[in-house]
Amino acid sequence: MAAVAETVVRELRAICGEDGVIADPRQLVVYECDGYMMEKNAPDAVVLPRTTQQVVDVVKLCAAHKLPVIPRGTGTSLSGAVVALDGGVILCTSRMNRILKVDYRNRRALVEAGVPNLWITDAVKARGLMFAPDPSSQPSCTIAGNIAFNAGGPHTLKYGVTTNHVLGFDLVLPNGEVVWLGSEFEGGEEVDGYDLRGVAIGSEGMFGIITRVVVRLIKAPQAFRMVLGAFHSMDDASQAVSDIIAAGIIPAAMELMDQPITRAVEEGYHVGLPMDAGAVLILELDGLEAGLDRQLRRVIEIFGKNHVRSTRPARTEEERADLWKCRKRAFGAIGRISPNFVTQDGVVPRTKLPDIMRFIYDICKKRGLGVANVAHAGDGNIHPIIFYDERVPGDVEKAYECSIEIVRKCIELGGTVTGEHGIGVEKADLMAVQFGADDLDAMKRVRRVFDPDGRCNPHKMFPGGARRLTFKPKKQAAV
């Protein structure tokens, strides 16, 4: 072990206990990547603290030895943001998973960093409350990870992303100092001065390690209406999305699935999806019972104007749950199609959905790769899933090139480099396509305020900082 001496491992064990440190190379393989599997490198050690004080002690020890520290939750991130590119210590907060306090009157909860997203809603739903952000990895992704990437989910359209539902959190800086950003658990909704809470949300673990979080709880909707529309083509379904918003209807969610992913889900789970439809749109309305039926009729009317083949309203709560399973199981169904895949999450204006979908199909066909698409259609947040086989020479390179060209096209169409998966290693070089040199310099200067030495999750987000480990893709012309 070159970067982390055995004496340091002993000190880490003194802090976190024998079962709180992983240093065996055979076990470290588990931590060599996150959900983005194109970049892999094992850390020198992994620590699993249970308290804020243990996090502080580990961070101070790493600072003394000038070791990189890489914050990590459950590893569901999809941009290589928790890869230890130069080794170092991964600090995993998954054991810090307690819901500490719930204030029902003021609709807020104090939770530890490693609490899975869904646990929060499960803890308060009996009182008619919920935590709104709902990434597809909701049962396993953690609240600190959601903050790191400003995660969204299907219900982002109506309820907003993570930053809209996090009031404050404590942050262990790379020197071991603990600061609180935002509103305290007993405090008000707003604080004086700069919104450092907002600055740190989306910083991908480069400012420090989150250990406790105050989340906002909202009242659960009184009623729901949900419908599945099967369309002849992605163009028809995409146009229906734009027309619904233009009609003044704001659904809780609008999820788009193309034929390849619909077929994979149906063959895997047998939920009654039409496998021959060009696209499927899953739409949910929520709110007060009065008026929802009228909105649903209007939605179905708009579906009809866009050549819908069939509609399938959910008549019961069980049918509604089944429709959501169709969407949430999409990524799990890919294993039936391809041994490997990479997922993008660029964003385009809603009116450009047909354009980006056509581009995705064309670019993947050109390189001989399969692709399936799901999308948070109401936000224009696309998730093309590109298939490849890492055992086939050249497949990894082709998949990467497709992925990057898709994001470049999103920017060209007036969109952005990421909607919720973050930048990480994967899209670091693309930041220079969307942002100018002055913008990037300002971001780096903010980062240095929190981490002057650049030891906290190094080589992420900024162009030139992420060295490729798996392969060297060809350089592409700028947009």
C-alpha positions in Angstrom: 0.0 0.0 0.0 1.9 3.0 -1.3 -0.3 6.0 -0.7 -1.7 5.0 2.7 0.9 3.5 5.1 0.0 0.6 7.4 0.5 2.9 10.3 -2.3 5.2 9.0 -4.6 2.2 8.6 -4.0 1.4 12.2 -4.9 5.0 13.2 -8.0 4.8 11.1 -9.0 1.6 12.9 -8.4 3.3 16.2 -11.0 5.9 15.1 -13.6 3.8 13.4 -13.1 0.4 14.9 -11.8 -2.8 13.3 -15.1 -3.3 11.3 -15.1 0.4 10.2 -12.0 0.2 7.9 -11.5 -1.7 4.7 -7.9 -2.1 3.4 -7.9 -5.5 1.9 -7.4 -5.1 -1.9 -9.9 -7.9 -2.6 -12.6 -6.0 -0.7 -11.6 -2.6 -2.1 -12.7 -3.7 -5.5 -16.3 -3.0 -4.4 -15.4 0.7 -4.1 -13.5 1.1 -7.4 -16.4 2.8 -9.2 -20.0 4.0 -8.8 -22.8 3.4 -11.2 -20.6 4.9 -14.0 -18.5 1.9 -14.8 -16.3 3.3 -17.5 -13.8 4.7 -15.0 -12.5 2.4 -12.2 -9.7 2.7 -9.6 -9.7 1.3 -6.1 -9.0 3.5 -3.1 -6.2 2.7 -0.7 -8.7 2.4 2.2 -12.3 2.9 3.0 -13.6 4.1 6.3 -17.2 3.7 7.6 -17.7 6.2 10.4 -20.8 6.2 12.6 -20.6 9.7 14.1 -19.7 13.3 13.1 -16.7 13.2 15.5 -15.4 10.1 13.8 -15.6 11.9 10.5 -13.8 14.9 12.0 -11.0 12.6 13.3 -10.6 10.8 10.0 -10.5 14.0 8.0 -7.9 15.5 10.4 -5.8 12.4 10.0 -5.9 12.5 6.2 -5.0 16.2 6.3 -2.0 15.5 8.4 -0.8 12.9 5.9 -2.0 15.0 2.9 -4.2 12.2 1.7 -7.2 12.7 -0.7 -10.6 12.2 0.9 -13.5 11.0 -1.3 -17.0 11.3 0.2 -19.3 8.4 -0.8 -22.8 7.2 0.1 -24.1 4.0 -1.4 -22.5 4.4 -4.8 -25.6 4.9 -6.9 -24.2 8.0 -8.5 -23.8 7.8 -12.3 -20.9 10.1 -13.3 -17.8 8.7 -11.7 -18.0 11.3 -9.0 -16.8 9.0 -6.2 -13.9 7.3 -8.0 -10.6 7.5 -6.2 -8.6 8.5 -9.2 -5.3 8.9 -7.3 -6.1 6.5 -4.5 -6.6 7.9 -1.0 -9.3 7.3 1.5 -13.0 6.9 0.6 -15.1 8.1 3.5 -18.4 6.3 3.3 -21.3 7.6 5.3 -23.7 4.7 4.8 -23.6 3.7 8.5 -24.7 7.1 9.5 -28.3 6.3 8.8 -30.5 7.5 11.7 -33.5 9.8 11.5 -32.6 11.9 14.6 -35.7 14.2 15.1 -39.0 14.9 13.4 -40.8 18.2 13.9 -44.3 17.5 12.6 -45.6 20.9 13.5 -43.0 22.8 11.5 -42.7 20.0 8.9 -39.0 19.3 9.1 -36.7 16.4 10.0 -33.1 16.1 11.2 -31.4 13.1 9.6 -27.9 11.7 9.2 -26.1 11.8 5.9 -26.5 8.1 5.1 -30.3 7.9 5.5 -31.7 6.5 2.3 -34.1 8.9 0.6 -37.2 6.7 0.9 -36.7 6.2 4.6 -37.7 9.8 5.2 -41.1 9.5 3.6 -41.7 6.1 5.1 -41.0 7.6 8.6 -43.6 10.4 8.2 -46.3 9.2 5.8 -48.5 8.0 8.6 -48.9 11.7 9.6 -49.7 12.7 6.0 -46.3 14.1 5.1 -43.5 13.2 2.6 -40.1 14.2 1.4 -40.6 15.2 -2.2 -37.4 14.5 -4.2 -37.6 10.9 -5.5 -34.7 9.8 -7.7 -35.2 6.4 -9.4 -32.7 5.0 -6.9 -34.9 6.3 -4.1 -34.8 3.1 -2.0 -31.0 3.1 -1.8 -29.6 6.6 -2.6 -28.7 8.6 0.5 -29.7 12.2 1.4 -26.1 13.4 1.4 -25.6 12.0 -2.1 -28.8 13.7 -3.2 -27.4 17.0 -1.9 -24.0 16.4 -3.6 -25.7 16.1 -7.0 -28.9 18.2 -6.4 -30.8 15.1 -7.4 -34.3 15.3 -8.9 -36.5 12.5 -10.0 -39.9 12.0 -11.7 -41.7 14.5 -9.5 -39.2 17.3 -10.0 -41.6 18.9 -12.6 -44.0 20.0 -9.9 -42.0 19.9 -6.6 -38.5 20.9 -7.6 -35.1 19.3 -6.9 -33.2 18.6 -3.7 -32.2 22.2 -3.1 -35.9 23.1 -2.7 -36.3 20.7 0.1 -33.1 20.9 2.2 -33.0 23.7 4.8 -29.5 23.2 6.2 -26.7 20.8 7.0 -23.4 20.5 8.7 -20.2 20.1 6.7 -16.9 18.8 7.9 -14.3 20.9 6.0 -11.1 19.2 4.7 -9.2 20.6 7.7 -11.6 19.0 10.1 -13.5 22.1 11.0 -17.3 21.7 11.3 -19.6 24.4 9.9 -23.4 24.6 9.6 -24.8 25.9 6.4 -28.4 27.2 6.2 -31.2 26.9 8.7 -30.8 25.0 12.0 -33.3 22.4 13.0 -34.9 24.7 15.6 -34.4 27.8 13.3 -36.5 29.5 10.7 -36.8 28.9 7.0 -34.3 31.6 6.0 -30.9 32.8 7.4 -29.2 36.1 7.0 -26.2 36.6 4.6 -25.1 34.6 1.7 -26.8 31.3 0.9 -23.8 29.0 1.4 -26.2 26.1 1.8 -27.2 26.7 -1.9 -23.6 27.1 -3.0 -22.6 23.7 -1.4 -25.6 21.8 -2.9 -24.4 20.3 -6.1 -20.7 20.6 -5.3 -20.2 16.8 -5.6 -18.3 16.3 -2.4 -15.6 18.8 -3.2 -16.3 21.1 -0.3 -16.3 18.6 2.5 -18.3 15.8 4.1 -22.0 16.2 5.1 -23.0 14.5 8.3 -26.4 15.8 9.3 -29.2 17.4 7.3 -32.4 19.3 8.0 -35.0 18.4 5.3 -38.3 20.1 4.6 -41.3 17.9 4.7 -44.5 18.7 2.7 -48.1 17.6 3.0 -48.8 14.5 0.9 -51.3 15.1 -1.9 -55.0 14.3 -1.2 -55.5 12.4 -4.4 -53.9 11.2 -7.6 -54.8 10.5 -11.2 -52.4 8.5 -13.3 -52.6 7.5 -17.0 -50.4 5.6 -19.4 -50.5 6.7 -23.0 -49.2 4.5 -25.8 -48.1 6.5 -28.9 -47.1 5.6 -32.4 -43.8 7.5 -32.2 -41.5 9.4 -29.8 -42.4 12.6 -31.8 -46.1 12.2 -31.0 -45.4 11.6 -27.3 -42.9 14.5 -27.1 -45.4 16.8 -28.7 -48.0 15.7 -26.2 -45.7 16.7 -23.4 -45.3 20.2 -24.8 -49.0 20.6 -25.4 -49.9 19.6 -21.9 -47.6 22.3 -20.4 -48.8 24.8 -22.9 -52.4 24.1 -21.8 -51.5 25.3 -18.3 -51.5 21.8 -16.7 -48.6 21.0 -14.5 -48.5 17.3 -13.8 -46.7 15.9 -10.8 -44.7 13.8 -13.2 -44.4 13.0 -16.9 -42.1 10.1 -17.7 -41.3 9.1 -21.3 -40.1 5.6 -22.3 -39.3 4.5 -25.9 -40.0 1.1 -27.4 -36.7 -0.7 -26.5 -37.0 0.1 -22.8 -40.7 -0.6 -22.8 -40.1 -4.0 -24.4 -37.3 -4.8 -21.9 -39.5 -3.9 -18.9 -42.5 -5.9 -20.2 -40.3 -9.0 -21.0 -38.7 -8.8 -17.6 -41.7 -8.0 -15.3 -44.9 -8.7 -17.3 -46.8 -5.6 -16.3 -49.0 -5.3 -19.4 -47.0 -2.7 -21.4 -47.7 -2.4 -25.1 -44.4 -3.7 -26.6 -45.2 -2.5 -30.1 -45.8 1.1 -29.2 -43.3 3.6 -30.4 -43.3 5.4 -27.1 -45.1 5.3 -23.7 -45.9 8.4 -21.6 -46.7 7.9 -17.9 -48.4 11.0 -16.5 -49.4 11.6 -12.9 -51.6 14.4 -11.6 -52.0 15.1 -7.9 -53.6 17.6 -5.5 -57.1 18.1 -4.2 -59.7 15.6 -5.3 -61.9 18.2 -6.8 -60.8 19.1 -10.3 -58.4 16.1 -10.9 -60.9 14.2 -13.1 -61.4 17.3 -15.3 -57.6 17.7 -15.7 -57.3 14.0 -16.6 -60.0 14.3 -19.3 -58.1 17.3 -20.7 -54.8 15.3 -20.7 -56.5 12.4 -22.5 -57.9 14.8 -25.0 -54.4 16.2 -25.7 -53.1 12.7 -26.0 -55.8 12.1 -28.7 -54.7 15.1 -30.7 -51.2 13.7 -30.8 -52.3 10.3 -32.3 -52.3 8.3 -29.1 -52.9 4.6 -29.8 -54.4 3.8 -26.4 -54.8 5.2 -22.9 -54.7 3.2 -19.6 -55.8 5.2 -16.5 -54.9 3.7 -13.2 -58.2 2.9 -11.5 -56.9 1.8 -8.1 -53.9 2.6 -5.9 -52.5 -0.9 -6.9 -52.7 0.0 -10.6 -51.0 3.3 -9.9 -48.2 1.5 -8.1 -47.9 -1.0 -11.0 -47.4 1.9 -13.4 -44.7 3.4 -11.3 -43.0 0.1 -11.1 -42.8 0.2 -14.9 -40.8 3.3 -14.8 -38.7 2.7 -11.7 -37.7 -0.8 -12.9 -36.5 0.5 -16.3 -32.7 0.4 -15.5 -33.0 -3.0 -13.8 -34.4 -4.4 -17.0 -31.4 -3.5 -19.1 -29.5 -6.5 -17.9 -31.8 -8.6 -20.2 -30.5 -6.6 -23.2 -26.8 -5.7 -22.7 -24.0 -6.7 -20.4 -22.9 -3.1 -19.9 -24.5 0.3 -20.4 -23.8 4.0 -19.8 -26.6 6.5 -19.0 -26.6 10.2 -19.8 -28.7 13.0 -18.4 -28.4 16.0 -20.5 -31.3 18.5 -20.6 -33.0 20.2 -23.6 -35.9 22.6 -23.8 -39.1 20.5 -23.9 -39.8 21.6 -27.5 -36.5 20.1 -28.5 -37.2 16.5 -27.2 -38.0 15.2 -30.7 -34.8 16.6 -32.1 -32.6 15.1 -29.4 -34.3 11.8 -29.6 -33.7 11.6 -33.3 -30.1 12.5 -32.8 -29.6 9.9 -30.1 -30.9 7.1 -32.4 -28.8 8.3 -35.3 -25.5 8.7 -33.4 -25.8 5.2 -31.8 -26.8 3.6 -35.1 -23.8 5.2 -36.7 -21.5 3.5 -34.3 -23.4 0.2 -34.3 -24.6 0.4 -30.7 -28.1 -0.2 -29.2 -29.9 2.4 -27.2 -33.0 2.8 -25.1 -34.5 6.0 -23.8 -36.3 7.1 -20.6 -36.8 10.8 -19.7 -38.2 13.1 -17.2 -40.0 14.6 -20.1 -41.7 17.5 -18.4 -38.2 18.9 -17.6 -36.6 17.9 -20.8 -34.2 15.8 -18.8 -33.2 12.8 -21.0 -31.7 9.5 -19.9 -30.4 7.7 -23.0 -29.1 4.2 -22.0 -26.3 3.2 -24.4 -25.5 -0.5 -24.7 -22.0 -1.9 -25.0 -19.9 -4.9 -24.1 -16.6 -4.1 -22.5 -15.3 -7.5 -23.7 -15.6 -6.3 -27.3 -12.6 -4.3 -28.4 -13.6 -0.7 -29.2 -17.1 -0.9 -27.7 -16.2 1.2 -24.6 -14.7 3.9 -26.8 -17.8 4.0 -29.1 -20.2 4.1 -26.1 -18.2 7.0 -24.6 -18.1 8.9 -27.8 -21.9 8.5 -28.3 -22.5 9.6 -24.7 -20.4 12.8 -25.1 -21.8 13.7 -28.5 -25.3 13.5 -27.0 -24.4 16.0 -24.3 -22.8 18.3 -26.8 -26.0 18.2 -28.9 -28.0 19.0 -25.8 -25.9 22.2 -25.3 -26.2 23.1 -28.9 -30.0 22.8 -28.7 -30.0 25.3 -25.8 -29.9 22.8 -22.9 -27.4 21.9 -20.2 -24.7 19.3 -19.5 -26.5 17.6 -16.7 -29.9 17.5 -15.1 -29.2 15.5 -11.9 -26.4 13.0 -12.3 -23.7 15.6 -11.9 -20.4 16.1 -13.7 -17.9 13.9 -11.9 -15.2 12.4 -14.1 -17.5 11.7 -17.0 -18.4 15.2 -18.1 -15.6 17.3 -16.7 -14.2 18.3 -20.1 -17.7 19.3 -21.3 -17.9 22.0 -18.7 -15.6 24.1 -21.0 -18.2 23.7 -23.8 -21.0 25.1 -21.7 -19.1 27.6 -19.6 -16.4 30.2 -20.4 -13.0 30.5 -18.8 -14.2 33.2 -16.4 -17.1 31.2 -15.2 -14.9 28.1 -14.6 -12.4 30.2 -12.8 -15.1 31.7 -10.5 -16.2 28.1 -9.7 -12.7 27.0 -8.9 -12.2 30.0 -6.6 -15.3 29.2 -4.6 -14.1 25.6 -4.3 -10.8 26.8 -2.9 -12.6 28.7 -0.1 -13.8 25.4 1.2 -10.9 23.2 0.2 -7.7 25.3 -0.5 -5.5 22.2 -1.1 -7.9 20.4 -3.4 -7.8 17.2 -1.4 -11.5 16.7 -1.1 -12.7 14.6 -4.0 -10.0 15.8 -6.4 -10.0 15.6 -10.2 -13.7 16.0 -10.6 -15.9 18.5 -12.4 -13.3 20.8 -14.0 -11.7 20.3 -17.4 -8.2 18.8 -17.4 -8.5 17.6 -13.8 -9.8 14.1 -14.6 -7.3 11.8 -16.0 -8.8 8.9 -17.9 -8.0 5.5 -16.5 -9.9 3.1 -18.7 -9.1 4.4 -22.1 -8.1 7.5 -24.1 -11.1 8.7 -26.2 -10.4 10.6 -29.4 -10.6 14.4 -29.1 -13.7 15.9 -30.7 -14.2 19.3 -32.2 -15.9 21.9 -30.1 -19.5 22.8 -30.7 
